[in-house]
Amino acid sequence: MKVTRIAFSHRLNTGKYAQLAEQARRLGRVRAMVWARYGSPVRDGVKDRAIRDQWMADGTADAFGVLANAWKETVRDAVADITAHREAGKVKVRKTVHRRYKDETRRKKAYTDLKYGRWQDDAFLARKMRQYLQHGVSRMANQIVVRSDQYSTWTMADGNVWIDIPGLERRQKIAIPLNTTVAPTGTLRLILRSGRVEVHYAIDAPDLRESRPCGTGKSGVDKGYTEVLTDSDGNHHGEELGVLLRCESDYLKIKNARRAKIRSLAEKSREQGDQAKADRIERNNLGTVKRCRRRSRFESRVRTVTFTAVHAVIDKANHVVAEDLTRSFPSRRKLGKNTNRRLAAWTKGVTAEALTSVSERRGSALTLVNAAYTSQVVPCCRILGKRSGDRLHCTRCGDVWQADHAGAINILERDEDPDISLYTPHTRVKQLIQERADRRRTRLPVQDSSPTGRRANYPIRVAMLKEWEAGGHA
Ligand SMILES: [Zn+2]
């Protein structure tokens, strides 16, 4: 298991930054060229070595204006990106193969063709690959990849590490002061962002796997809005998330309104012919350095809260059942200007990532299930309840549930559900829920007073809801 660590440059002078930025810009052209020539979905398996040899032989490389090692590493990196992009496309195509071919041998042949890059011979595969894998384009021009034998590190008297990166000329080195006492190792990825250099590198993390074993239970989890997760025992994890999101979205709302006002002032000046004033405003009042920094600070806080919450769930469980949070992402356009909802959508992705990576690291199982209607079914009578705010009312027995808790229980039960798979359409899910409820009603009399066996399993409800509200949730 590899984990990525990031070190940041500390008070790097602007001259050095400009030199690195120029190098990154030139390497960006190399990267774009690799994508333009080899990023097409119709071809497979181009080796970076072949590209390198060709570009050295035909003189393409002479125009790059960077050292040989730098562009070669960029080619290798870009080819790895293209491969990853293509493999992601293959996953989608595999699903369509399953639907298209009913015959098992035919399916198997298609899977093999896909795996070994022979989809051009199969009209259906070729069409699907083109559909899912539009020709990629790279506009990334802020990265430098440095191989482990191309840089050196040393420690200053204050304990902080410096790093020597090759410049544009032979034997020229650019020394970057870092904000850490731990020297980066292996291949580095330098990312230049708003005046700072981020040094990304991968390290082995065997200690992480051993230090904290997972629990022994099985838990369903539901993604909430005021907390990261609620589990099927009714515990809330990462309750700070709600406040964090609300504060940030309130702040952004005000800040963005003010920026809009200033921007319109700049535009007005430009219309009146005062170009200098407009430039001045844009330079001094509409910069992005602080905004980017705040954004990354906020993101790292959300990540910390999210990962802590997921760890807490896995402390108890060795099998976590969750909704597939990467499916059905609302589009950016659909969310519009509503900052709060946009931030909430973004945290879904972080939670999905945390669930996958913490499970992998701590050796617990993660099952993704179909989440259709899990937030609307009441676990007591298994009918569609009536939602009001955070509560879910059962219209048959009158029980009141905390909605996220009910969701977590339903998600847990979905894992054992023989009829509802991850890909069952939500209309069919609703139909199934109603059919089952009808069947249960004709078989059992409606029980208003005496609790059934199933109900005894869930002794929470009203008492717990009160307790939950006392904790300041309502
Ligand atoms: Zn009920």
Boltz pocket constraint, residues with backbone or C-beta under 6 A from the ligand:
constraints:
  - pocket:
      binder: B
      contacts: [[A, 378], [A, 380], [A, 381], [A, 382], [A, 394], [A, 395], [A, 396], [A, 397], [A, 398], [A, 399]]
      max_distance: 6.0
